[in-house]
């Protein structure tokens, strides 16, 4: 049994209506990453200097040495960049979410006080601004616990949001298992919040961004001028705002760093963007914690049985009858690489249909022959499956006149005599008259053509049956 853990479907073609407060057409959310004083440094007990997200082109770690230029660039973020951004956002009364590295916050008491006075949310950005990818699971779990402890000590309350950034494949699961976070943001997979299930916990995910993010001032390809940043943010906002006007409101996350956007030549683009969105109605600029609270109220998670998580017996019991009296289709489908994309009607139908299509001619013929005649003897005797009974009744085949019943019986006999399997049609797609017309037309086909059509109808019947069971 193969199971694929990634969710490549998400909300699919019909995302939920965010229903943002006040009928907002878009939620524009600003994050300020406070990392200065928490980055790699010999002073912090690390083996080498920092090399990530600075204005030093091609920076490399200096093993066993302090990197004075790198340290001073990070210092600028705390000493000057933070306060420039603080003035900008408090003047416009737009609240921020801070992604605060716990050790950086501990080294910046005045900045923390200013964040709190402004009413900004201070979420956790981990214990240190370092890579987690190579951390053993126990070590990373301990780092998460210590980040929460130190954050609570420094800020005065525990963080309710989490973003590591330089995370491992285990990070989201470990943070969810901690159990105290309203949201986690270590994904970039959607324009809306969504839920994941981690053991018994339903964990809200509020995706973040690496593209509407000033980090691209320090990466290639990236921004060169503040105008580059403004143009990209404006274009993204315009698309999302129009989607909101069309009835599909989304969320726009914008990532900022004190040492990057806090520079005078870069912040001008951000200023232009703030001025630009101020000219639109229906723009909500919340903290991430408000998005989390809204989503929990409007779109609370509901658990349901998921095909990809079922054992074979449960799976076959639930879906073994989708292809009439042919549970071997479900048994083989259970062995496929199923994942979240197969937990919907269309997804599971694809898996079952793959098995049916790849089966031998004899096996598929057996499926066709397992189907009952329309309005035939089994129906009259009440011996159809529940699905077949409901389907035939939906087209009025359980209430035929004597003339109609005689026509169906004659056509059934002639069709089986010619083709060797019963006439099959997805009756829910037709009315009684349409079924009779199709019957009379298709009986004249050669058997090879009719076999192909009957198999197509079997797949359509399976699709309709699954649509009655799954989202």
Sine and cosine of phi, psi and omega as CSV:
sin_phi,cos_phi,sin_psi,cos_psi,sin_omega,cos_omega
0.00,0.00,0.83,-0.56,0.04,-1.00
-0.96,-0.29,0.67,-0.74,0.07,-1.00
-0.75,-0.66,0.75,-0.66,-0.06,-1.00
-0.98,-0.22,0.89,-0.45,-0.18,-0.98
-0.98,0.19,-0.41,0.91,-0.08,-1.00
-0.96,0.29,0.62,-0.78,0.02,-1.00
-0.99,-0.16,0.99,-0.14,-0.02,-1.00
-1.00,-0.02,-0.01,1.00,-0.01,-1.00
-0.99,-0.11,-0.73,0.68,-0.06,-1.00
0.89,0.45,-0.72,-0.69,0.01,-1.00
-0.99,0.13,-0.13,0.99,0.02,-1.00
0.93,0.37,-0.47,-0.88,-0.09,-1.00
-0.96,0.28,-0.24,0.97,-0.10,-0.99
-0.77,-0.64,0.97,0.24,0.03,-1.00
-0.90,0.44,0.41,-0.91,0.01,-1.00
-0.93,0.35,0.40,-0.91,0.11,-0.99
-0.97,0.26,0.90,-0.44,-0.03,-1.00
-0.85,0.52,-0.54,0.84,-0.01,-1.00
0.80,0.60,0.77,0.64,0.00,-1.00
-0.85,0.52,0.46,-0.89,0.00,-1.00
-0.80,0.59,0.64,-0.77,0.02,-1.00
0.94,0.35,0.23,0.97,-0.03,-1.00
0.94,0.35,0.44,0.90,-0.03,-1.00
-0.84,0.54,0.59,-0.81,-0.02,-1.00
-1.00,0.06,-0.34,0.94,0.04,-1.00
-0.40,-0.92,0.57,-0.82,0.12,-0.99
-0.97,-0.26,0.92,-0.40,0.01,-1.00
-0.98,-0.21,0.89,-0.46,-0.13,-0.99
-0.86,-0.52,0.82,-0.57,-0.04,-1.00
-0.98,-0.21,0.77,-0.63,0.08,-1.00
-0.92,-0.40,0.75,-0.67,0.15,-0.99
-0.92,-0.38,0.91,-0.42,0.02,-1.00
-0.99,0.16,0.85,-0.53,0.05,-1.00
-0.94,-0.33,0.98,-0.18,-0.12,-0.99
-0.88,-0.48,-0.23,0.97,-0.12,-0.99
-0.91,0.42,0.86,-0.51,-0.08,-1.00
0.99,-0.16,-0.04,1.00,0.04,-1.00
-0.85,-0.52,0.07,1.00,-0.06,-1.00
-0.99,0.16,0.13,-0.99,0.04,-1.00
-0.86,0.50,0.78,-0.63,0.02,-1.00
-0.25,-0.97,0.57,-0.82,0.09,-1.00
-0.86,0.51,-0.51,0.86,0.03,-1.00
-0.90,0.44,-0.39,0.92,-0.05,-1.00
-0.98,-0.19,0.18,0.98,0.03,-1.00
1.00,0.06,0.22,0.97,-0.02,-1.00
-1.00,-0.04,0.29,-0.96,-0.08,-1.00
-0.99,0.13,-0.31,0.95,-0.08,-1.00
-0.49,-0.87,0.15,-0.99,0.02,-1.00
-0.98,0.18,0.20,-0.98,0.05,-1.00
-0.95,0.30,0.48,-0.88,0.04,-1.00
-0.66,-0.75,0.18,0.98,-0.17,-0.98
-0.89,-0.45,0.69,-0.72,0.14,-0.99
0.84,0.55,0.90,0.43,0.13,-0.99
-0.66,-0.75,0.03,-1.00,0.03,-1.00
-1.00,-0.02,0.24,0.97,0.07,-1.00
-1.00,-0.01,0.93,-0.36,-0.03,-1.00
-0.88,0.47,0.73,-0.68,0.09,-1.00
0.88,0.47,0.50,0.87,-0.04,-1.00
-0.85,0.53,0.61,-0.79,0.05,-1.00
-0.80,-0.60,0.48,-0.87,0.06,-1.00
-0.89,0.45,0.65,-0.76,0.12,-0.99
-0.99,-0.15,0.97,-0.23,-0.06,-1.00
-0.94,0.34,0.80,-0.60,0.06,-1.00
0.96,0.28,0.16,0.99,-0.01,-1.00
-0.71,-0.71,0.51,-0.86,0.20,-0.98
-0.98,0.20,0.63,-0.78,0.02,-1.00
-0.96,-0.28,0.99,-0.14,-0.14,-0.99
-0.88,0.47,-0.65,0.76,0.00,-1.00
-0.90,0.43,-0.70,0.72,0.01,-1.00
-0.89,0.46,-0.70,0.72,0.00,-1.00
-0.87,0.49,-0.65,0.76,-0.07,-1.00
-0.95,0.32,-0.50,0.87,0.09,-1.00
-0.91,0.41,-0.70,0.72,0.08,-1.00
-0.90,0.44,-0.62,0.78,0.04,-1.00
-0.85,0.52,-0.62,0.78,0.00,-1.00
-0.84,0.54,-0.65,0.76,-0.02,-1.00
-0.85,0.52,-0.67,0.74,-0.02,-1.00
-0.98,0.21,-0.63,0.78,-0.11,-0.99
-0.98,0.21,-0.63,0.78,-0.13,-0.99
-0.83,-0.56,-0.75,0.66,-0.08,-1.00
-0.86,0.51,-0.70,0.72,-0.02,-1.00
-0.84,0.53,-0.71,0.70,-0.10,-0.99
-0.95,0.33,-0.54,0.84,0.06,-1.00
-0.90,0.44,-0.67,0.74,0.02,-1.00
-0.94,0.34,-0.59,0.81,0.04,-1.00
-0.87,0.49,-0.71,0.70,0.02,-1.00
-0.90,0.43,-0.66,0.75,-0.04,-1.00
-0.88,0.48,-0.75,0.66,-0.12,-0.99
-0.99,0.15,-0.56,0.83,0.04,-1.00
-0.94,0.35,-0.57,0.82,0.03,-1.00
-0.89,0.45,-0.60,0.80,-0.01,-1.00
-1.00,-0.01,0.00,1.00,0.02,-1.00
0.83,0.56,0.65,0.76,0.09,-1.00
-0.95,-0.31,0.89,-0.46,-0.05,-1.00
-0.98,0.20,0.51,-0.86,0.02,-1.00
-0.93,-0.36,0.36,-0.93,0.33,-0.94
-0.97,-0.25,0.80,-0.59,0.09,-1.00
-1.00,-0.04,0.79,-0.61,0.27,-0.96
-1.00,-0.03,0.99,-0.16,-0.13,-0.99
-0.98,-0.22,0.89,-0.47,0.16,-0.99
-0.93,0.37,0.80,-0.61,-0.16,-0.99
-0.85,0.53,-0.70,0.71,-0.01,-1.00
-0.94,0.35,-0.50,0.87,0.07,-1.00
-0.94,0.35,-0.68,0.74,0.04,-1.00
-0.87,0.49,-0.62,0.78,-0.01,-1.00
-0.90,0.43,-0.40,0.91,-0.01,-1.00
-0.99,-0.14,0.16,0.99,-0.08,-1.00
-0.66,-0.75,0.88,0.47,-0.08,-1.00
-0.88,0.47,-0.59,0.81,-0.01,-1.00
-0.93,0.37,-0.65,0.76,0.03,-1.00
-0.91,0.42,-0.63,0.77,0.03,-1.00
-0.89,0.46,-0.69,0.73,0.04,-1.00
-0.87,0.50,-0.64,0.77,0.00,-1.00
-0.93,0.38,-0.62,0.78,0.06,-1.00
-0.87,0.49,-0.72,0.69,-0.04,-1.00
-0.92,0.38,-0.67,0.74,0.01,-1.00
-0.88,0.47,-0.53,0.85,-0.01,-1.00
-0.99,0.17,-0.14,0.99,-0.03,-1.00
0.98,0.22,0.37,0.93,0.00,-1.00
-0.98,0.20,0.53,-0.85,0.11,-0.99
-0.98,0.19,0.72,-0.69,0.07,-1.00
-0.93,-0.37,0.99,-0.15,0.06,-1.00
-1.00,0.01,0.24,-0.97,-0.03,-1.00
-1.00,0.03,0.69,-0.73,0.08,-1.00
-0.90,-0.43,0.48,0.88,0.03,-1.00
1.00,0.01,0.06,-1.00,-0.02,-1.00
-0.97,0.25,-0.73,0.69,0.02,-1.00
-0.70,-0.72,0.40,-0.91,0.01,-1.00
-1.00,0.04,0.96,0.29,-0.06,-1.00
-0.69,-0.72,0.24,-0.97,0.03,-1.00
-0.93,0.37,0.67,-0.74,0.10,-1.00
-0.97,-0.25,-0.15,0.99,-0.19,-0.98
-0.86,0.51,-0.51,0.86,-0.03,-1.00
-0.98,-0.22,0.10,0.99,-0.01,-1.00
-0.95,0.32,0.75,-0.66,0.20,-0.98
-0.86,0.51,0.47,-0.88,-0.10,-0.99
-0.84,0.54,-0.69,0.72,-0.01,-1.00
-0.90,0.44,-0.61,0.79,0.01,-1.00
-0.92,0.38,-0.66,0.75,0.01,-1.00
-0.93,0.38,-0.64,0.77,0.04,-1.00
-0.87,0.50,-0.67,0.74,0.02,-1.00
-0.91,0.42,-0.62,0.79,0.02,-1.00
-0.91,0.42,-0.60,0.80,0.04,-1.00
-0.90,0.43,-0.72,0.69,0.01,-1.00
-0.87,0.49,-0.70,0.72,-0.02,-1.00
-0.93,0.36,-0.57,0.82,0.06,-1.00
-0.87,0.48,-0.68,0.73,0.01,-1.00
-0.91,0.41,-0.69,0.73,-0.02,-1.00
-0.88,0.48,-0.76,0.65,-0.05,-1.00
-0.93,0.38,-0.66,0.75,0.04,-1.00
-0.84,0.54,-0.74,0.68,-0.01,-1.00
-0.88,0.47,-0.64,0.77,0.01,-1.00
-0.91,0.41,-0.65,0.76,-0.08,-1.00
-0.99,0.17,-0.67,0.74,-0.12,-0.99
-1.00,0.03,-0.53,0.85,-0.02,-1.00
0.97,-0.25,-0.12,0.99,0.09,-1.00
-0.43,-0.90,0.46,-0.89,-0.05,-1.00
-0.94,0.33,0.47,-0.88,0.07,-1.00
-0.95,0.32,0.54,-0.84,0.04,-1.00
-0.93,-0.37,-0.14,0.99,0.10,-0.99
-0.82,-0.57,0.43,-0.90,-0.05,-1.00
-0.66,-0.75,0.67,-0.74,0.17,-0.99
-0.51,-0.86,0.89,-0.46,0.03,-1.00
-1.00,0.10,-0.74,0.67,-0.05,-1.00
1.00,0.03,-0.94,0.34,0.00,-1.00
-1.00,-0.04,0.90,0.44,-0.25,-0.97
-1.00,-0.05,0.12,-0.99,0.09,-1.00
-0.96,-0.28,0.08,-1.00,0.05,-1.00
-0.93,0.37,-0.27,0.96,-0.03,-1.00
-0.99,-0.10,-0.22,0.97,-0.23,-0.97
-0.83,0.55,-0.80,0.61,-0.08,-1.00
-0.87,0.50,-0.70,0.71,0.00,-1.00
-0.89,0.46,-0.69,0.72,-0.04,-1.00
-0.91,0.41,-0.65,0.76,0.02,-1.00
-0.92,0.40,-0.66,0.75,0.04,-1.00
-0.89,0.46,-0.66,0.75,0.00,-1.00
-0.90,0.44,-0.46,0.89,0.05,-1.00
-0.86,0.51,-0.59,0.81,0.22,-0.97
1.00,-0.02,-0.02,1.00,-0.09,-1.00
-0.92,-0.39,0.21,0.98,-0.09,-1.00
-0.96,-0.28,0.76,-0.65,0.07,-1.00
-0.93,0.37,-0.48,0.88,0.03,-1.00
-0.41,-0.91,0.39,-0.92,0.13,-0.99
-0.80,-0.59,0.61,-0.79,-0.08,-1.00
-0.86,-0.51,0.28,0.96,0.00,-1.00
-0.99,0.15,0.74,0.67,0.18,-0.98
-0.60,-0.80,0.31,-0.95,-0.01,-1.00
-0.73,-0.69,0.56,0.83,-0.32,-0.95
-0.97,-0.23,0.08,1.00,-0.04,-1.00
-0.28,-0.96,0.19,-0.98,0.11,-0.99
-0.98,-0.18,0.10,1.00,0.02,-1.00
-0.68,-0.73,0.43,-0.90,0.15,-0.99
-0.89,0.46,0.38,-0.93,0.07,-1.00
-0.42,-0.91,0.19,-0.98,-0.08,-1.00
-0.95,-0.32,0.54,-0.84,0.21,-0.98
-0.79,-0.61,0.40,-0.92,0.03,-1.00
-0.95,-0.31,0.86,-0.51,0.03,-1.00
-0.85,-0.53,0.98,-0.20,-0.12,-0.99
0.87,0.48,-0.81,-0.59,0.02,-1.00
-1.00,0.02,-0.04,1.00,-0.08,-1.00
-0.99,-0.11,0.71,-0.70,0.17,-0.99
-1.00,-0.09,0.92,-0.39,-0.12,-0.99
-0.94,-0.34,0.79,-0.61,0.05,-1.00
-0.98,0.17,0.71,-0.70,0.09,-1.00
-0.93,-0.37,0.79,-0.61,0.15,-0.99
-0.91,-0.41,0.98,-0.19,-0.10,-0.99
-0.86,0.51,0.49,-0.87,0.01,-1.00
-0.94,-0.33,-0.20,-0.98,-0.09,-1.00
-0.65,-0.76,0.61,-0.79,0.18,-0.98
-0.91,-0.42,0.04,1.00,-0.01,-1.00
-0.94,-0.34,-0.71,0.71,0.15,-0.99
-0.99,0.11,0.90,0.44,-0.24,-0.97
-0.53,-0.85,0.75,-0.66,-0.03,-1.00
-0.93,0.36,-0.09,1.00,0.06,-1.00
-0.86,0.51,-0.36,0.93,-0.01,-1.00
-0.97,0.24,-0.03,1.00,0.26,-0.97
-0.95,0.31,-0.31,0.95,-0.08,-1.00
-0.89,-0.46,0.22,0.98,0.02,-1.00
-0.72,-0.70,0.27,-0.96,0.06,-1.00
-0.84,-0.54,0.74,-0.67,-0.04,1.00
-0.96,0.28,0.50,-0.87,-0.07,-1.00
-0.34,-0.94,-0.27,-0.96,-0.02,-1.00
-1.00,0.05,0.53,-0.84,0.10,-0.99
-0.93,-0.36,-0.69,0.72,-0.02,-1.00
-0.86,-0.51,0.25,-0.97,0.08,-1.00
-0.86,0.51,-0.51,0.86,0.03,-1.00
-0.91,0.43,-0.58,0.81,0.07,-1.00
-0.84,0.54,-0.73,0.68,-0.04,-1.00
-0.90,0.43,-0.73,0.69,0.00,-1.00
-0.86,0.52,-0.72,0.70,-0.05,-1.00
-0.88,0.48,-0.68,0.73,0.00,-1.00
-0.91,0.41,-0.73,0.69,0.01,-1.00
-0.87,0.49,-0.67,0.74,0.00,-1.00
-0.88,0.48,-0.72,0.69,-0.02,-1.00
-0.88,0.47,-0.68,0.73,0.01,-1.00
-0.89,0.45,-0.70,0.72,0.01,-1.00
-0.88,0.47,-0.70,0.71,-0.04,-1.00
-0.86,0.51,-0.68,0.74,0.01,-1.00
-0.91,0.42,-0.73,0.69,-0.04,-1.00
-0.93,0.37,-0.60,0.80,0.02,-1.00
-0.90,0.43,-0.65,0.76,0.03,-1.00
-0.91,0.41,-0.65,0.76,0.06,-1.00
-0.87,0.49,-0.63,0.78,0.06,-1.00
-0.90,0.44,-0.64,0.77,0.05,-1.00
-0.91,0.42,-0.49,0.87,0.00,-1.00
-1.00,0.08,0.10,1.00,0.10,-1.00
0.99,-0.13,0.23,0.97,0.01,-1.00
-0.75,-0.66,0.94,0.33,-0.05,-1.00
-0.89,0.46,0.60,-0.80,-0.02,-1.00
-0.79,-0.61,-0.11,-0.99,0.02,-1.00
-0.87,-0.50,0.66,-0.75,0.08,-1.00
-0.87,-0.49,0.92,-0.39,0.07,-1.00
-1.00,-0.06,0.63,-0.78,0.04,-1.00
-0.77,-0.64,0.85,-0.53,-0.05,-1.00
-0.98,-0.18,0.74,-0.68,-0.04,-1.00
-0.77,-0.64,0.45,-0.89,0.04,-1.00
-0.72,-0.70,0.70,-0.71,-0.09,-1.00
-0.84,0.55,-0.67,0.74,-0.10,-1.00
-0.99,0.17,-0.18,0.98,-0.01,-1.00
-0.97,-0.24,-0.97,0.26,-0.04,-1.00
-0.92,0.39,-0.27,0.96,0.02,-1.00
-0.95,0.31,-0.15,0.99,0.06,-1.00
-0.97,0.22,0.60,-0.80,-0.10,-1.00
-0.84,0.55,-0.65,0.76,-0.06,-1.00
-0.96,0.28,-0.26,0.97,0.00,-1.00
-0.99,-0.16,-0.58,0.81,-0.11,-0.99
-0.93,0.36,-0.34,0.94,-0.01,-1.00
-0.86,0.51,-0.61,0.79,0.03,-1.00
-0.90,0.43,-0.61,0.79,0.05,-1.00
-0.92,0.40,-0.66,0.75,0.06,-1.00
-0.86,0.52,-0.69,0.73,0.02,-1.00
-0.88,0.48,-0.64,0.77,-0.02,-1.00
-0.91,0.40,-0.67,0.74,0.03,-1.00
-0.88,0.47,-0.65,0.76,0.05,-1.00
-0.90,0.43,-0.62,0.79,-0.04,-1.00
-0.90,0.43,-0.77,0.63,-0.07,-1.00
-0.95,0.32,-0.33,0.94,0.05,-1.00
-0.91,0.42,-0.30,0.96,0.00,-1.00
-1.00,0.04,0.10,0.99,-0.03,-1.00
-0.91,-0.42,0.61,-0.79,0.15,-0.99
-0.99,0.10,0.42,-0.91,0.10,-0.99
0.97,0.26,0.55,0.83,0.08,-1.00
-0.92,-0.40,0.89,-0.46,0.00,-1.00
-0.98,-0.18,0.79,-0.62,-0.01,-1.00
-0.87,-0.49,0.97,0.26,-0.08,-1.00
-1.00,0.01,0.14,-0.99,0.30,-0.96
-0.98,0.18,0.29,-0.96,-0.02,-1.00
-0.92,0.40,-0.51,0.86,0.00,-1.00
-0.90,0.43,-0.54,0.84,0.05,-1.00
-0.94,0.34,-0.60,0.80,0.09,-1.00
-0.88,0.47,-0.68,0.73,0.00,-1.00
-0.88,0.48,-0.72,0.69,-0.01,-1.00
-0.89,0.45,-0.65,0.76,0.02,-1.00
-0.90,0.45,-0.71,0.70,-0.06,-1.00
-0.92,0.39,-0.60,0.80,0.04,-1.00
-0.89,0.46,-0.58,0.82,-0.01,-1.00
-0.98,0.17,-0.66,0.75,-0.10,-0.99
-1.00,0.06,-0.50,0.86,-0.12,-0.99
-0.68,-0.73,0.83,0.56,0.02,-1.00
-0.86,0.51,0.59,-0.81,-0.06,-1.00
-0.97,0.25,0.65,-0.76,0.08,-1.00
-0.82,-0.57,0.86,-0.51,0.01,-1.00
-0.97,0.24,0.51,-0.86,0.06,-1.00
-0.51,-0.86,0.30,-0.96,0.05,-1.00
-0.92,0.39,0.75,-0.66,-0.05,-1.00
-0.89,-0.45,0.85,-0.53,-0.04,-1.00
-0.78,0.62,-0.64,0.77,-0.08,-1.00
-0.93,0.36,-0.26,0.97,-0.02,-1.00
-0.97,-0.23,0.01,1.00,-0.07,-1.00
-0.99,0.10,0.53,-0.85,0.19,-0.98
-0.97,0.26,0.16,-0.99,-0.12,-0.99
-0.87,0.49,-0.71,0.71,-0.05,-1.00
-0.88,0.48,-0.70,0.71,0.00,-1.00
-0.91,0.41,-0.67,0.74,-0.02,-1.00
-0.88,0.47,-0.73,0.68,-0.04,-1.00
-0.93,0.36,-0.61,0.80,0.04,-1.00
-0.89,0.46,-0.58,0.81,-0.03,-1.00
-0.99,0.17,-0.59,0.81,-0.19,-0.98
-0.81,-0.59,0.12,0.99,-0.01,-1.00
-0.92,0.40,-0.37,0.93,-0.01,-1.00
-0.99,-0.11,0.05,1.00,-0.03,-1.00
-0.89,0.46,-0.68,0.74,0.18,-0.98
-0.99,-0.13,0.89,-0.46,-0.25,-0.97
-0.72,0.69,0.88,-0.48,0.08,-1.00
0.77,0.64,0.59,0.81,-0.08,-1.00
-0.66,-0.75,0.91,0.41,-0.08,-1.00
-0.94,0.35,-0.18,0.98,0.08,-1.00
-0.88,0.47,-0.46,0.89,0.04,-1.00
-0.90,0.45,-0.73,0.69,0.01,-1.00
-0.92,0.40,-0.63,0.77,-0.01,-1.00
-0.87,0.49,-0.69,0.72,0.01,-1.00
-0.95,0.31,-0.59,0.81,0.02,-1.00
-0.89,0.46,-0.56,0.83,0.01,-1.00
-0.89,0.46,-0.38,0.93,0.00,-1.00
-1.00,0.08,-0.16,0.99,0.00,-1.00
-0.96,0.29,0.15,-0.99,0.04,-1.00
-0.98,0.19,0.99,0.17,-0.02,-1.00
-1.00,0.08,0.47,-0.88,0.04,-1.00
-0.41,-0.91,-0.21,-0.98,-0.01,-1.00
-0.82,0.58,-0.50,0.87,0.01,-1.00
-0.91,0.41,-0.29,0.96,-0.01,-1.00
-0.98,-0.17,0.18,0.98,-0.01,-1.00
-1.00,-0.04,0.23,0.97,0.06,-1.00
-0.88,-0.48,0.20,-0.98,0.00,-1.00
-0.86,0.52,-0.74,0.68,-0.04,-1.00
-0.93,0.36,-0.60,0.80,-0.01,-1.00
-0.93,0.38,-0.73,0.69,0.00,-1.00
-0.94,0.35,-0.58,0.82,0.05,-1.00
-0.86,0.50,-0.64,0.77,0.01,-1.00
-0.88,0.48,-0.67,0.74,-0.01,-1.00
-0.91,0.41,-0.72,0.69,0.00,-1.00
-0.91,0.42,-0.65,0.76,-0.01,-1.00
-0.92,0.40,-0.57,0.82,0.06,-1.00
-0.85,0.52,-0.70,0.71,0.01,-1.00
-0.89,0.45,-0.72,0.69,-0.02,-1.00
-0.88,0.47,-0.69,0.72,-0.05,-1.00
-0.92,0.38,-0.54,0.84,-0.05,-1.00
-1.00,0.02,-0.03,1.00,0.01,-1.00
-0.96,0.27,0.26,-0.96,0.02,-1.00
-0.94,0.35,0.28,-0.96,0.05,-1.00
-0.85,0.52,-0.65,0.76,-0.02,-1.00
-0.91,0.41,-0.64,0.77,0.00,-1.00
-0.92,0.40,-0.69,0.73,0.03,-1.00
-0.91,0.41,-0.61,0.79,0.07,-1.00
-0.87,0.49,-0.62,0.79,0.04,-1.00
-0.88,0.47,-0.60,0.80,0.05,-1.00
-0.91,0.42,-0.69,0.72,0.02,-1.00
-0.88,0.48,-0.69,0.73,-0.04,-1.00
-0.94,0.33,-0.31,0.95,0.05,-1.00
-0.97,0.24,-0.28,0.96,0.01,-1.00
-0.97,0.24,0.60,-0.80,0.01,-1.00
-0.98,0.18,0.37,-0.93,0.17,-0.99
-0.89,0.46,0.50,-0.87,0.11,-0.99
-0.97,0.26,0.80,-0.60,0.01,-1.00
0.80,0.60,0.63,0.77,-0.06,-1.00
-0.99,-0.12,-0.33,-0.94,-0.10,-1.00
-0.92,0.38,-0.61,0.79,0.01,-1.00
-0.89,0.45,-0.64,0.77,0.03,-1.00
-0.90,0.44,-0.69,0.72,0.00,-1.00
-0.89,0.45,-0.53,0.85,-0.02,-1.00
-1.00,0.02,-0.02,1.00,0.00,-1.00
0.94,0.33,0.54,0.84,-0.08,-1.00
-0.93,-0.37,0.30,0.95,0.08,-1.00
-0.98,0.20,0.37,-0.93,0.17,-0.99
-0.91,0.42,0.31,-0.95,0.00,-1.00
-0.86,0.50,-0.65,0.76,0.01,-1.00
-0.89,0.46,-0.73,0.68,-0.02,-1.00
-0.90,0.43,-0.63,0.77,0.03,-1.00
-0.87,0.50,-0.73,0.68,0.00,-1.00
-0.90,0.43,-0.68,0.74,-0.04,-1.00
-0.91,0.42,-0.72,0.69,-0.01,-1.00
-0.92,0.39,-0.58,0.81,0.03,-1.00
-0.92,0.39,-0.54,0.84,-0.03,-1.00
-0.88,0.47,-0.44,0.90,0.02,-1.00
-0.98,-0.19,0.15,0.99,0.04,-1.00
0.98,0.22,0.31,0.95,-0.02,-1.00
-0.97,0.23,-0.11,0.99,0.08,-1.00
-1.00,-0.03,-0.01,1.00,-0.03,-1.00
-0.70,-0.71,0.88,0.48,-0.03,-1.00
-1.00,0.00,0.48,-0.88,0.18,-0.98
-0.97,0.25,0.23,-0.97,0.02,-1.00
-0.87,0.49,-0.62,0.78,0.00,-1.00
-0.91,0.42,-0.69,0.72,0.01,-1.00
-0.90,0.43,-0.68,0.73,-0.01,-1.00
-0.89,0.46,-0.65,0.76,0.01,-1.00
-0.90,0.43,-0.62,0.78,0.02,-1.00
-0.90,0.44,-0.71,0.71,0.00,-1.00
-0.89,0.45,-0.68,0.73,-0.03,-1.00
-0.90,0.44,-0.66,0.75,0.02,-1.00
-0.90,0.43,-0.72,0.69,-0.01,-1.00
-0.91,0.42,-0.65,0.76,0.04,-1.00
-0.84,0.54,-0.75,0.66,-0.05,-1.00
-0.90,0.44,-0.70,0.71,-0.02,-1.00
-0.91,0.41,-0.65,0.76,-0.04,-1.00
-0.91,0.42,-0.75,0.66,-0.01,-1.00
-0.90,0.44,-0.64,0.77,0.02,-1.00
-0.88,0.48,-0.59,0.81,-0.04,-1.00
-0.99,0.13,-0.68,0.74,-0.18,-0.98
-0.96,-0.29,-0.35,0.94,0.05,-1.00
1.00,0.06,0.16,0.99,0.08,-1.00
-0.47,-0.88,0.36,-0.93,-0.06,-1.00
-0.95,0.32,0.37,-0.93,0.11,-0.99
-0.92,0.38,0.80,-0.61,-0.06,-1.00
-0.83,-0.56,0.75,-0.66,0.05,-1.00
-0.48,-0.88,0.59,-0.81,0.06,-1.00
-0.96,0.27,1.00,-0.05,-0.17,-0.99
-0.89,0.45,-0.42,0.91,-0.01,-1.00
-0.93,0.36,-0.24,0.97,0.05,-1.00
-1.00,0.02,-0.02,1.00,-0.14,-0.99
-0.64,-0.77,0.29,-0.96,0.20,-0.98
-0.99,-0.16,0.04,-1.00,-0.09,-1.00
-0.86,0.51,-0.69,0.72,-0.03,-1.00
-0.91,0.41,-0.63,0.77,0.01,-1.00
-0.92,0.39,-0.58,0.81,0.05,-1.00
-0.90,0.43,-0.69,0.72,0.02,-1.00
-0.89,0.45,-0.64,0.77,0.03,-1.00
-0.90,0.43,-0.68,0.73,0.02,-1.00
-0.90,0.43,-0.62,0.78,0.02,-1.00
-0.85,0.52,-0.78,0.63,-0.06,-1.00
-0.92,0.39,-0.52,0.85,0.01,-1.00
-0.97,0.25,-0.72,0.69,-0.13,-0.99
-0.97,0.24,-0.37,0.93,-0.03,-1.00
-0.89,0.45,-0.36,0.93,-0.02,-1.00
-0.99,0.11,-0.21,0.98,-0.01,-1.00
-0.91,0.42,0.39,-0.92,0.16,-0.99
-0.96,0.28,0.33,-0.94,-0.16,-0.99
-0.91,0.42,-0.61,0.79,0.00,-1.00
-0.88,0.47,-0.71,0.71,0.02,-1.00
-0.91,0.42,-0.64,0.77,-0.03,-1.00
-0.95,0.32,-0.54,0.84,0.08,-1.00
-0.87,0.49,-0.70,0.71,0.02,-1.00
-0.88,0.47,-0.69,0.72,-0.01,-1.00
-0.92,0.39,-0.65,0.76,0.01,-1.00
-0.89,0.46,-0.64,0.77,0.04,-1.00
-0.90,0.43,-0.63,0.77,0.05,-1.00
-0.89,0.45,-0.63,0.77,0.02,-1.00
-0.93,0.36,-0.60,0.80,0.06,-1.00
-0.87,0.49,-0.68,0.73,0.02,-1.00
-0.90,0.43,-0.63,0.78,0.01,-1.00
-0.92,0.39,-0.64,0.77,0.05,-1.00
-0.87,0.49,-0.68,0.73,0.02,-1.00
-0.88,0.47,-0.65,0.76,0.01,-1.00
-0.88,0.48,-0.71,0.71,0.01,-1.00
-0.90,0.43,-0.62,0.79,0.02,-1.00
-0.91,0.40,-0.64,0.77,0.02,-1.00
-0.93,0.36,-0.57,0.82,0.02,-1.00
-0.89,0.45,-0.39,0.92,0.06,-1.00
-0.99,0.15,-0.20,0.98,-0.08,-1.00
-0.93,-0.37,-0.49,0.87,-0.16,-0.99
-0.78,-0.63,0.33,-0.94,0.08,-1.00
-0.88,0.48,0.00,0.00,0.00,0.00
